[in-house]
Amino acid sequence: QPQLCDSLLNDYNDTATPMERLAGVSKEQNNDECVLISWESYLHELKNDVGFRSWLYQTCNEFGFYQTCDIGSNCPFGRGYHSVDQDLEMCDTLFGITAKMVRDNIQGTLEYYGGWNMIGSRILIPNG
């Protein structure tokens, strides 16, 4: 981790833009090979990524836990780079779970566990 930060912060002259620094890190990490970046190639890669696919499937099928920041929101992260619509497209493309099915699945999970009014003890919600 420190090497990545050092590379982003120190390995370039003061005139390099943040994008140039990030491109330099990508170049170093990929042995000077070009990295194809497109939505379609990302979806294609997800079809083979068992680890992330399992989380994404659970998200589509139960939680609806999507990390997004809408433009104009008070979200502290980069806004407008990734939308809920893109997550819903992934659910449909990868698993055949439509946006309506995702909403219905989430509603079922909320009803099963009590939503904001959970009944139970020893409940830990580590992410908020």
PyMOL commands that set and color helices and strands:
alter all, ss='L'
color gray80, all
select helices_A, chain A and resi 2-10+18-29+39-46+50-63+84-95+99-113+115-117
alter helices_A, ss='H'
color red, helices_A
deselect
rebuild
show_as cartoon
